[in-house]
């Protein structure tokens, strides 16, 4: 293990921190290696947030991600939103989310309001 943990200021520092993180991966919490892993992960996260910012997903992407990660289905979305056709129209971008839908998705599925309230493109029918 190399010397003291230091701030990540350059891309070289970042790459070195990633290499060390890889070596420490799986270290047991509460050990010297585990503590070092936690500190490195925090420093890496801060560097990435500053240098590689990511926009939150648009509302449809956020809903799809939630369905996938939480083991939900389009049927679950239909129950939440009131009908199968409404859920289908939302996922195919043919219908915008209403404020009531946003509220339900945020409160019941814990999708961040920041993602649900973002502007997004609807499918153009024609």
N, C-alpha and C positions, 0 to 999 in steps of 0.2 A: 504494500500500500504506500502511495506517495505521501509527501509532507502534509502540511496544514491545508485545510480547505480555504480557498480564496474566492473573491468575487469573480464572476465570469464577465469579462470586459470585451473580449475579442472572439472572433470565430475560432481561433486556435484554442483559446481557453474553453470554449464551448465543446469542441471536438474532444479535448482531453477529459472534460467532465463526463461526456457521454461514454468514453472508453472506461473510465473508472466506475461509472454507474453500472455498466455491463458486468464488470468484474465483481461488484458487490451485490448484484441482483440476487435476491433470495436470502440475504443476511437476516438473521433473527433479530427482531425488534428488541431493544433494550441492551444490545451488545454494542461494542465500539463500532464494529462494522455496520450494524443496523442503524446506529445514530448517524454515522457518516453517510450512509445511503439516503436517509431522510433529508439531511442537510443538502446533499448534492441534488436530490430530486427537486427540492424547493428552489435552489439557485438556478437549475436548468429551466424550471417552469417560469421563473421570473424573466430569464433571458429570452425564452421563446415567446412569451407574451409581449415583450417589448419589440423584438426583432422580427417575429413572424406572426403578427396578429391575425386572428381568424374571425371573420364575421359570423355571427350566429346564423343558423340555418333559416331559410324562409319557412313560413308556417306549414306548408305541405311537407317539406323535408323533415321538419320537426315532428309532425304527426307520424310520418312513415317510420322515422327512427324510433319513436316511442313504441309503435306497434311491433317493430322487430325486436327491440331490446327488452320489452316487458312481456313478450309472448302474447300480445293481443292480436285481434283480427279485425278485418273490416266490419264484421258483424258486431264486434264490441263497439266500434266507432258508431255504427248505425244505432245501437241502443242508446249511446250517450247523446247523439245528435237528434234522435227522434225518428229517423227513417233510413232504409237502405239506400234509396235514391239520393238522399241528401249526402250521405257519407261518400257515395260513389262520385257525386258531382264535386265535392270538396277535393277528393284525392285526384281527380282528373282535371282539376283546376277550372271547372266550368262554373263553379259557384264560389263567391268569396265567403270567408268566415264572417259571421256576425259577432257583435260584441258578446252576446249571450253564449255563443259557441266557444269563443275564446275563454270566457269565464269558466265554463264547464271543463274544458280541456286543461286549463291551468289548475283548477281546484281538485278535480277528480283524477286526472292522469299525471299531474305535477309537471306539465310541460311549461318551461319558463315563459312567462308573459312576454318577455323581450323578443322571443322568437315568434310567438303567435301574433304579435302586433306589428310586425315588420310588413312593409309594402311588398307585394309580390305580383308576378304576372299571372294573368288568367289565360286559359287557352282561348284562342280566337276561333269562334264557330263560323263556318262559312260554307 
